[in-house]
Amino acid sequence: MPMFDYECPKCGHIEQDHLVAKWEDEVVCPCGGGMKRMPTAGVPHMFPDEGVFLENVSPEGKLFH
């Protein structure tokens, strides 16, 4: 199962390394809004326990991981 980073456009909440069953699964924010997948290099985080990560930069220039 792939992992992605998500951001809520409604409240700004960020969910890092969120595990989903399928690429197209919808993720709901605690505020009730729908979360959007944050841009990555196009490859999901497949092996977080082995230390293989993508570094994500938000549109504001914030670096995650």
C-alpha positions in Angstrom: 0.0 0.0 0.0 1.4 3.4 -0.9 1.9 6.4 1.3 1.4 10.0 0.4 1.5 13.5 2.0 -1.8 15.3 2.0 -2.9 18.9 2.8 -6.4 20.2 3.5 -7.2 23.3 1.5 -9.9 24.2 4.0 -7.9 24.4 7.2 -4.3 23.8 6.1 -3.8 20.6 8.1 -1.0 18.4 6.8 -1.0 14.7 7.0 2.4 13.2 6.4 3.0 9.6 5.2 -0.7 8.7 5.1 -1.2 5.1 4.1 -3.9 4.4 1.5 -5.1 1.2 -0.1 -5.2 2.7 -3.6 -3.8 5.7 -5.4 -7.2 7.3 -5.9 -8.5 6.8 -2.3 -10.1 9.9 -0.8 -8.6 11.2 2.4 -10.8 13.3 4.8 -9.4 15.9 7.1 -10.4 16.0 10.8 -12.1 19.3 10.0 -14.4 17.4 7.5 -12.8 18.8 4.3 -11.3 16.7 1.6 -7.6 16.6 1.5 -5.5 17.0 -1.6 -2.3 14.9 -2.3 0.8 17.1 -2.1 3.1 17.2 -5.1 5.9 14.6 -5.1 8.3 13.4 -7.7 5.5 11.2 -9.0 6.5 8.1 -6.9 4.7 7.2 -3.6 6.7 6.5 -0.4 6.8 2.7 -0.8 9.4 1.7 1.8 9.4 4.1 4.8 10.8 1.6 7.3 13.8 1.0 5.0 14.6 4.8 4.8 13.6 5.3 1.2 11.7 8.6 1.2 10.8 11.4 -1.2 11.5 14.9 0.0 8.4 17.0 -0.5 8.3 20.7 -0.7 5.0 22.5 -0.2 4.1 25.5 -2.4 5.2 27.7 0.4 8.7 26.2 0.3 8.4 24.1 3.4 10.5 20.9 3.4 9.0 17.7 4.8 11.0 14.7 6.1 
